Amino acid sequence: EKLMRGWSALVVLCLVHLVVSFQVFIDFDDGQKVFDANWNVTKNEKYTGSFQVEEAREASVDGDLGLVLGTPGAYHAAYLDFPFVVDPADHEVIIIQYEVRFQERIHCGGSYLKFISALEPMTKVFDNTTPYSILFGPDNCGDINKIQFIGRHKNPVTNQMVEHPAKNCGISFRDLLTHLYGIYIYSNRTYAYYFDGQEVVRGSMYTEFDPPFYPPKMIDDPTDVKPLDWVDTISIRDPNAVKPDDWDETLPEFIPDPDAIKPDDWLDDEPKFIPDPKASKPAEWDDELDGEWEPPFVYNSACDHVSGCGPWLPTKPNPDYKGVWYAPLIPNPLYKGPWTPRQIPNPDYYEDDQHPFPPIRGLGIEVLTMQGGMMIDNILFTNDTNTARHIAVMSNIKKKHQTEFYEAKELAQKEWDEKVARYGRFIQKYAPYIAVVLGTLLGIFVGVIFCTSPPSPKKTATTETKDDQQPNESETK
């Protein structure tokens, strides 16, 4: 309701000022019911992921809710329809900005947003086939760690919608802090990527997309080939240079340092690497074919909180070291300069005055994430730079609070680990003495128990029966 009231006011503002300004801001603080009432969540065989509006698990601010993609290993899809259409061509700048926080270590998952195109019909169900205008946000999976920025543009020659991904828009962060990602799209066909409120990358729509939004008039001739005798090596080794007689290549780079002092906590008897105690021989291992199995080596955890392990062999740089001798470089007399192919008219060139991005009607989240807890919050879509900067300041305050929380947590863990390691070194050093003392005390204890135990009562050879104790009849008479 709060969100819809804000939109109604914005619609009036846009109409009065002839689409001078607009703003959509979504912070999810109104809770799950408002989300369920305004967003269309796709649920089918492919999209099984759920959305929860909740506080962060750690270092949260009371009442600050975010949208959590809560199902690991699942596709998530949800769509929000705007009450008005935004045409980027009507504005000097278009700003997309929002927060992402990974509450678990990210392995694979997207956290980008899709801004839905109003130029094409909306699909019956929001999914990966729904036409979008702009895709922006982090994308992480294995070695892929980047910011996706893709625009869909109508080719005026073929009348087909073509995807244009940016070549470089920076990287995303994989820590557990809140980070603010933003893209500013300007009317002069340039863009700027912002991270935590600071500009990181600036580029052009003409050169930084592949394929480019606006193809060049001239291109390299693909049939042109560099001549075989073309020399483009600018420098060569001097063929007349001679190695000096006093140049000794056999001297080592480092030599023993007799003045070094061994730290008190250096563990001479602890190897730096040890066989992995958790490793076990694979079931398919054949000693006759593969040889005797040996466990892999891992770093010795006993060396974590000391200056070092193993033999104490300090070294220092050798002042007489010169290394391998190479002849100096001189200008190449055959150098002709860099070779470039000749230019020809681009057969795919076209003139296009339309804006790179078509009008926008709504917002969608359509991603696969392999871990739970990914949180999205404070989504801003506007042309007001002051609002964007203000929200960036507030976001950095939130991140500062989280940083202090994790620094305190890390310090406490480090102190605990050092205490455990200190006790471990103490026990390791004095274990033989402790064993002797405990063994002696145990022997004394057993001896004392044995010597002070009371003797058990002895049994008599014969016992009197009850009948034997009765007087006989003659005596009583």
C-alpha positions as CSV (number, residue, x, y, z in Angstrom):
1,E,0.0,0.0,0.0
2,K,2.8,2.4,0.9
3,L,4.5,1.5,-2.4
4,M,1.4,2.1,-4.4
5,R,0.7,5.5,-2.7
6,G,4.1,6.6,-3.6
7,W,3.7,5.6,-7.2
8,S,0.4,7.4,-7.5
9,A,2.0,10.7,-6.4
10,L,4.8,10.1,-8.8
11,V,2.5,9.6,-11.7
12,V,0.8,12.9,-11.0
13,L,4.2,14.6,-10.8
14,C,5.2,13.2,-14.1
15,L,2.0,14.3,-15.9
16,V,2.2,17.8,-14.5
17,H,5.9,18.3,-15.4
18,L,5.6,16.6,-18.8
19,V,7.7,13.6,-17.7
20,V,10.4,15.7,-16.2
21,S,11.2,13.3,-13.3
22,F,10.3,9.8,-12.1
23,Q,11.3,7.5,-9.3
24,V,10.6,3.9,-8.2
25,F,12.1,2.9,-4.9
26,I,11.4,-0.5,-3.3
27,D,12.8,-1.3,0.2
28,F,10.6,-4.3,1.3
29,D,10.2,-2.8,4.8
30,D,6.5,-3.3,4.6
31,G,6.9,-7.0,4.9
32,Q,5.9,-10.2,3.2
33,K,2.2,-9.4,2.7
34,V,2.9,-6.3,0.7
35,F,5.4,-8.2,-1.4
36,D,2.9,-11.0,-2.1
37,A,0.2,-8.4,-3.0
38,N,2.4,-6.5,-5.6
39,W,4.7,-9.1,-7.1
40,N,3.8,-11.9,-9.4
41,V,5.9,-15.0,-8.4
42,T,6.3,-17.6,-11.1
43,K,5.8,-21.2,-9.9
44,N,6.1,-24.2,-12.2
45,E,8.4,-27.2,-12.8
46,K,11.4,-24.9,-13.7
47,Y,10.9,-22.1,-11.2
48,T,10.6,-23.6,-7.8
49,G,12.5,-21.0,-5.8
50,S,10.7,-19.1,-3.0
51,F,11.0,-15.4,-1.9
52,Q,10.9,-14.3,1.8
53,V,10.9,-10.8,3.2
54,E,13.0,-10.9,6.4
55,E,15.9,-9.4,8.3
56,A,19.5,-10.4,7.7
57,R,20.8,-13.3,9.7
58,E,23.8,-11.4,11.1
59,A,24.6,-7.7,11.8
60,S,21.0,-6.7,10.9
61,V,19.3,-3.4,11.6
62,D,16.0,-3.6,13.5
63,G,13.1,-3.2,11.0
64,D,15.4,-3.3,7.9
65,L,13.9,-6.0,5.8
66,G,15.2,-7.4,2.5
67,L,14.0,-9.8,-0.2
68,V,15.7,-13.2,0.3
69,L,15.9,-15.8,-2.4
70,G,15.5,-18.7,-0.1
71,T,15.8,-21.9,-2.1
72,P,19.3,-23.3,-2.9
73,G,19.8,-24.9,-6.3
74,A,16.6,-23.5,-7.7
75,Y,15.5,-21.0,-10.3
76,H,13.7,-17.9,-8.9
77,A,11.3,-15.7,-10.9
78,A,9.2,-12.7,-9.8
79,Y,7.8,-9.7,-11.7
80,L,6.6,-6.3,-10.6
81,D,4.5,-4.2,-13.0
82,F,5.1,-0.4,-12.9
83,P,2.0,1.9,-12.9
84,F,3.7,4.0,-15.7
85,V,6.1,3.4,-18.6
86,V,9.5,5.0,-18.5
87,D,11.1,5.9,-21.9
88,P,14.9,6.4,-21.4
89,A,14.9,8.7,-24.5
90,D,13.0,11.3,-22.5
91,H,15.7,11.7,-19.8
92,E,19.2,13.0,-19.5
93,V,20.1,10.1,-17.2
94,I,18.6,6.8,-16.2
95,I,19.8,5.3,-12.9
96,I,19.5,1.7,-11.7
97,Q,20.8,1.1,-8.2
98,Y,20.2,-1.6,-5.6
99,E,21.8,-3.6,-2.8
100,V,23.0,-7.2,-2.8
101,R,24.1,-9.2,0.2
102,F,25.3,-12.8,0.2
103,Q,24.6,-14.4,3.6
104,E,26.4,-17.6,2.6
105,R,29.6,-17.9,0.6
106,I,28.7,-17.6,-3.0
107,H,29.5,-20.5,-5.3
108,C,27.2,-20.0,-8.2
109,G,24.3,-17.7,-8.7
110,G,23.0,-14.6,-10.4
111,S,21.7,-11.6,-8.6
112,Y,20.9,-9.3,-11.5
113,L,17.7,-7.4,-12.3
114,K,15.7,-7.3,-15.6
115,F,13.9,-4.2,-16.6
116,I,11.0,-5.3,-18.8
117,S,10.5,-3.9,-22.3
118,A,7.3,-2.0,-23.1
119,L,8.1,-2.2,-26.8
120,E,7.2,-5.9,-27.0
121,P,4.2,-7.9,-25.7
122,M,4.4,-9.2,-22.2
123,T,4.5,-13.0,-21.9
124,K,1.7,-14.8,-20.1
125,V,4.1,-16.0,-17.4
126,F,7.3,-14.2,-16.4
127,D,10.3,-16.3,-17.3
128,N,13.6,-16.3,-19.3
129,T,11.7,-15.6,-22.5
130,T,10.1,-12.4,-21.3
131,P,11.5,-9.5,-23.4
132,Y,13.6,-7.1,-21.3
133,S,15.1,-3.7,-22.1
134,I,18.0,-3.7,-19.6
135,L,19.7,-6.5,-17.6
136,F,22.1,-5.3,-14.9
137,G,23.7,-6.8,-11.8
138,P,26.2,-9.3,-10.4
139,D,26.7,-12.7,-11.9
140,N,29.0,-15.3,-10.1
141,C,29.7,-18.9,-11.0
142,G,33.0,-20.6,-10.6
143,D,35.6,-18.4,-12.4
144,I,32.9,-16.0,-13.7
145,N,32.8,-13.0,-11.4
146,K,31.5,-9.9,-13.2
147,I,28.8,-7.3,-13.5
148,Q,26.3,-8.0,-16.3
149,F,25.1,-5.0,-18.3
150,I,23.1,-6.0,-21.4
151,G,20.8,-3.9,-23.5
152,R,18.3,-5.1,-26.1
153,H,18.1,-2.8,-29.1
154,K,16.0,-3.0,-32.3
155,N,18.2,-3.2,-35.4
156,P,16.6,-0.7,-37.9
157,V,17.7,-2.8,-40.8
158,T,16.5,-6.2,-39.8
159,N,13.8,-5.0,-37.3
160,Q,15.1,-7.7,-34.9
161,M,15.8,-7.2,-31.2
162,V,19.6,-7.8,-30.6
163,E,21.3,-8.3,-27.2
164,H,24.3,-6.0,-26.6
165,P,26.4,-7.0,-23.6
166,A,29.0,-4.6,-22.2
167,K,32.6,-5.9,-22.7
168,N,33.7,-4.8,-19.2
169,C,31.6,-3.5,-16.3
170,G,33.8,-4.5,-13.4
171,I,33.6,-7.3,-10.9
172,S,31.3,-8.1,-8.0
173,F,32.3,-8.9,-4.4
174,R,31.7,-12.3,-2.8
175,D,32.0,-11.3,0.9
176,L,29.2,-11.3,3.4
177,L,28.7,-7.5,3.4
178,T,25.9,-5.4,1.7
179,H,27.2,-3.9,-1.5
180,L,25.5,-1.2,-3.7
181,Y,25.6,-1.7,-7.5
182,G,24.6,1.1,-9.8
183,I,24.5,1.9,-13.5
184,Y,24.0,5.5,-14.8
185,I,22.9,5.6,-18.5
186,Y,23.4,9.1,-20.1
187,S,21.6,10.6,-23.1
188,N,25.0,11.2,-24.8
189,R,25.4,7.5,-25.3
190,T,27.8,6.9,-22.4
191,Y,27.4,5.0,-19.2
192,A,29.1,4.8,-15.8
193,Y,29.1,1.8,-13.4
194,Y,29.1,2.7,-9.6
195,F,30.1,0.4,-6.8
196,D,29.2,1.4,-3.2
197,G,28.4,4.9,-4.5
198,Q,31.8,5.4,-6.2
199,E,32.3,5.5,-10.0
200,V,34.4,2.5,-11.2
201,V,34.0,2.2,-15.0
202,R,32.9,4.7,-17.6
203,G,32.3,3.7,-21.2
204,S,30.7,4.5,-24.6
205,M,27.7,2.8,-26.3
206,Y,29.7,3.0,-29.5
207,T,32.8,1.1,-28.4
208,E,32.2,-0.8,-25.2
209,F,29.6,-3.3,-26.3
210,D,29.9,-6.4,-28.4
211,P,28.2,-6.2,-30.8
212,P,28.1,-2.3,-30.6
213,F,24.8,-0.5,-30.5
214,Y,26.0,1.7,-33.4
215,P,28.3,-0.1,-35.9
216,P,31.3,1.9,-37.3
217,K,31.3,3.1,-40.9
218,M,34.7,1.6,-41.7
219,I,36.1,-1.8,-40.6
220,D,39.2,-3.8,-41.1
221,D,39.4,-5.6,-44.4
222,P,39.2,-9.3,-43.4
223,T,41.0,-10.4,-46.6
224,D,44.1,-8.1,-45.9
225,V,47.1,-10.0,-44.7
226,K,50.3,-8.7,-43.2
227,P,53.3,-9.1,-45.6
228,L,55.8,-11.8,-44.7
229,D,58.7,-9.3,-44.7
230,W,56.9,-6.8,-42.4
231,V,59.0,-6.4,-39.2
232,D,57.0,-5.0,-36.2
233,T,59.6,-5.9,-33.5
234,I,60.7,-2.6,-32.2
235,S,63.8,-3.8,-30.3
236,I,66.4,-6.6,-30.5
237,R,69.3,-7.9,-28.5
238,D,72.6,-6.3,-29.3
239,P,74.5,-9.0,-31.3
240,N,77.8,-7.2,-30.6
241,A,77.5,-7.2,-26.8
242,V,79.8,-9.4,-24.8
243,K,79.3,-10.6,-21.2
244,P,81.7,-9.0,-18.8
245,D,84.5,-11.2,-17.4
246,D,83.5,-10.6,-13.8
247,W,79.9,-11.6,-14.4
248,D,79.3,-14.8,-12.4
249,E,76.0,-16.5,-13.1
250,T,76.6,-19.3,-10.6
251,L,76.2,-17.1,-7.5
252,P,73.0,-17.8,-5.6
253,E,70.4,-15.1,-5.1
254,F,70.2,-15.7,-1.3
255,I,72.8,-16.8,1.2
256,P,72.7,-17.9,4.8
257,D,72.2,-15.2,7.4
258,P,74.4,-15.9,10.4
259,D,73.0,-12.8,12.3
260,A,69.4,-13.8,12.2
261,I,67.8,-14.7,15.6
262,K,65.4,-17.6,15.8
263,P,62.0,-16.6,17.3
264,D,61.2,-18.2,20.7
265,D,58.0,-19.9,19.3
266,W,59.8,-21.5,16.3
267,L,58.9,-25.2,16.1
268,D,61.9,-27.1,14.8
269,D,60.4,-30.5,15.2
270,E,57.1,-29.7,13.4
271,P,57.2,-30.1,9.6
272,K,55.5,-27.4,7.6
273,F,53.5,-30.0,5.6
274,I,52.2,-33.3,6.9
275,P,50.3,-36.3,5.4
276,D,46.6,-35.5,5.4
277,P,45.1,-37.4,8.3
278,K,41.6,-37.2,6.8
279,A,42.7,-38.8,3.5
280,S,42.0,-42.4,2.7
281,K,43.0,-44.7,-0.1
282,P,40.5,-44.7,-2.9
283,A,38.5,-47.9,-3.3
284,E,39.7,-48.2,-7.0
285,W,43.4,-47.9,-6.0
286,D,45.4,-51.0,-7.1
287,D,48.7,-51.3,-5.3
288,E,50.1,-53.6,-8.0
289,L,49.2,-51.3,-10.8
290,D,49.3,-47.9,-9.2
291,G,52.1,-48.5,-6.6
292,E,51.9,-48.0,-2.9
293,W,49.3,-45.4,-2.0
294,E,50.5,-42.4,-0.1
295,P,48.2,-39.7,1.4
296,P,48.6,-36.1,0.0
297,F,50.4,-33.5,2.1
298,V,48.5,-30.6,3.7
299,Y,49.6,-27.6,5.7
300,N,50.4,-28.4,9.3
301,S,47.9,-26.5,11.4
302,A,50.4,-26.5,14.3
303,C,52.2,-23.8,12.4
304,D,49.3,-21.4,12.1
305,H,50.0,-19.3,15.2
306,V,53.7,-19.4,15.4
307,S,56.6,-17.7,13.5
308,G,57.5,-20.9,11.6
309,C,58.1,-24.6,11.5
310,G,60.8,-27.0,10.4
311,P,64.6,-26.5,10.4
312,W,65.7,-22.9,11.1
313,L,67.5,-21.9,7.9
314,P,67.5,-18.0,7.7
315,T,68.7,-16.4,4.5
316,K,69.4,-12.9,3.2
317,P,69.8,-11.4,-0.3
318,N,73.3,-12.0,-1.8
319,P,74.9,-8.6,-2.5
320,D,77.1,-10.2,-5.2
321,Y,74.2,-11.9,-7.0
322,K,73.8,-10.8,-10.7
323,G,71.7,-13.6,-12.3
324,V,71.7,-14.6,-15.9
325,W,73.4,-12.2,-18.3
326,Y,71.5,-10.9,-21.3
327,A,72.6,-8.7,-24.1
328,P,71.1,-5.2,-23.8
329,L,68.3,-4.2,-26.2
330,I,68.9,-1.9,-29.1
331,P,66.5,-0.4,-31.7
332,N,65.7,-2.8,-34.5
333,P,67.1,-1.4,-37.8
334,L,64.5,-3.4,-39.8
335,Y,61.5,-2.1,-37.8
336,K,58.7,-0.7,-39.9
337,G,56.1,0.1,-37.3
338,P,52.8,-1.6,-36.3
339,W,50.9,-3.2,-39.2
340,T,47.2,-2.5,-39.5
341,P,44.9,-3.9,-42.2
342,R,43.4,-1.5,-44.7
343,Q,39.9,-0.1,-43.9
344,I,36.8,-0.8,-46.0
345,P,33.2,0.4,-45.7
346,N,31.2,-1.7,-43.2
347,P,28.5,-3.6,-45.1
348,D,26.4,-3.8,-41.8
349,Y,26.6,-0.1,-41.1
350,Y,23.4,1.8,-40.5
351,E,22.5,5.2,-39.1
352,D,20.4,5.0,-36.0
353,D,19.1,8.0,-33.9
354,Q,17.0,6.0,-31.6
355,H,17.9,5.5,-27.9
356,P,19.8,2.3,-27.2
357,F,17.2,1.0,-24.7
358,P,13.5,0.7,-25.4
359,P,10.8,2.0,-23.0
360,I,10.5,0.1,-19.6
361,R,7.2,-1.2,-18.1
362,G,8.3,-3.2,-15.1
363,L,11.0,-5.0,-13.0
364,G,11.8,-8.7,-12.9
365,I,14.1,-11.1,-11.0
366,E,14.9,-14.2,-12.9
367,V,18.0,-16.0,-11.7
368,L,19.4,-19.4,-10.6
369,T,21.3,-19.5,-7.3
370,M,23.0,-22.6,-5.8
371,Q,23.0,-21.3,-2.2
372,G,20.4,-19.8,0.0
373,G,20.3,-16.5,1.8
374,M,21.0,-14.1,-1.1
375,M,19.3,-10.8,-0.2
376,I,18.2,-7.9,-2.5
377,D,17.1,-4.6,-1.1
378,N,16.6,-0.8,-1.7
379,I,16.0,-1.0,-5.5
380,L,16.0,2.4,-7.1
381,F,15.0,3.3,-10.6
382,T,15.1,7.0,-11.2
383,N,16.6,10.0,-13.1
384,D,17.3,11.9,-9.8
385,T,21.1,11.8,-9.0
386,N,20.6,13.4,-5.6
387,T,18.3,10.6,-4.5
388,A,20.7,8.0,-5.7
389,R,23.6,9.7,-3.8
390,H,21.6,9.9,-0.6
391,I,20.7,6.2,-0.7
392,A,24.3,5.4,-1.4
393,V,25.4,7.2,1.8
394,M,22.8,5.3,3.8
395,S,23.9,2.0,2.2
396,N,27.6,2.7,3.2
397,I,26.5,3.3,6.8
398,K,24.8,-0.1,6.8
399,K,28.0,-1.7,5.3
400,K,30.2,0.0,8.0
401,H,28.0,-1.5,10.7
402,Q,28.4,-5.0,9.2
403,T,32.1,-4.5,8.8
404,E,32.6,-3.7,12.4
405,F,30.5,-6.7,13.4
406,Y,32.5,-9.2,11.3
407,E,35.8,-7.6,12.4
408,A,34.8,-8.1,16.1
409,K,33.7,-11.6,15.3
410,E,37.0,-12.4,13.5
411,L,39.1,-10.9,16.4
412,A,37.2,-13.1,18.9
413,Q,37.8,-16.2,16.8
414,K,41.5,-15.3,16.4
415,E,41.9,-14.9,20.1
416,W,40.2,-18.2,20.8
417,D,42.3,-20.0,18.1
418,E,45.5,-18.5,19.7
419,K,44.4,-19.7,23.1
420,V,43.8,-23.2,21.9
421,A,47.1,-23.2,20.0
422,R,48.9,-22.0,23.1
423,Y,47.4,-24.7,25.3
424,G,48.2,-27.2,22.6
425,R,51.9,-26.2,22.5
426,F,52.1,-26.3,26.3
427,I,50.7,-29.8,26.4
428,Q,52.9,-30.9,23.5
429,K,56.0,-29.5,25.2
430,Y,55.3,-30.9,28.7
431,A,53.5,-34.1,27.8
432,P,56.3,-36.4,28.9
433,Y,56.6,-34.7,32.3
434,I,52.8,-34.6,32.7
435,A,52.6,-38.3,31.9
436,V,55.3,-39.1,34.5
437,V,53.6,-37.0,37.2
438,L,50.2,-38.5,36.5
439,G,51.6,-42.0,36.4
440,T,53.3,-41.5,39.8
441,L,50.2,-40.0,41.4
442,L,48.1,-42.9,40.0
443,G,50.6,-45.4,41.5
444,I,50.5,-43.7,44.9
445,F,46.7,-43.6,44.8
446,V,46.5,-47.3,44.0
447,G,49.0,-48.2,46.7
448,V,47.2,-46.2,49.4
449,I,43.9,-47.8,48.5
450,F,45.5,-51.3,48.7
451,C,47.3,-50.7,52.0
452,T,44.5,-49.0,53.9
453,S,41.7,-51.5,52.9
454,P,40.2,-53.3,56.1
455,P,40.8,-57.1,56.2
456,S,37.8,-59.3,55.4
457,P,36.3,-61.4,58.4
458,K,37.6,-65.0,58.8
459,K,35.1,-67.9,58.8
460,T,35.3,-70.5,61.7
461,A,35.7,-74.2,60.8
462,T,32.6,-75.2,62.9
463,T,29.6,-73.3,64.0
464,E,27.1,-74.1,66.6
465,T,23.6,-74.9,65.6
466,K,20.5,-73.6,67.3
467,D,19.8,-77.1,68.6
468,D,23.2,-77.5,70.1
469,Q,22.6,-74.5,72.3
470,Q,19.3,-76.0,73.9
471,P,19.7,-77.7,77.3
472,N,19.0,-81.5,77.3
473,E,15.9,-82.8,79.0
474,S,17.7,-84.6,81.9
475,E,19.5,-81.5,82.9
476,T,16.3,-79.4,83.2
477,K,14.7,-82.0,85.3
